[in-house]
């Protein structure tokens, strides 16, 4: 039994989404070791990165990339990988 009176049986199983729409409450950005960096000069705003991002961490405003939600980005690099090869407007940089 912990200090606050709850035992291990009272704690939800890790990784479970217990109610619809609550994934946004989990700030998973602290898991990453690298972060995406967007080069606006190279970007053609095709939004392929936005489509493939598994965390919905790419922010779009008026049909253009507006930045990244680093509180939810896990640093997987899919956005950088899926950016068209001739463009490469997203680069992954190691977090310090």
Buried (B, 14 or more C-beta within 10 A) or exposed (E): EEEEEEEEEEEEEEEEEEEEEEEEEEEBBEEBEBBBEBEEEBBEBBBBBBEBBEBEBBEEEEEEBEEBBBEBBBBBBBBBEBBEEEEEBBBBEEEE
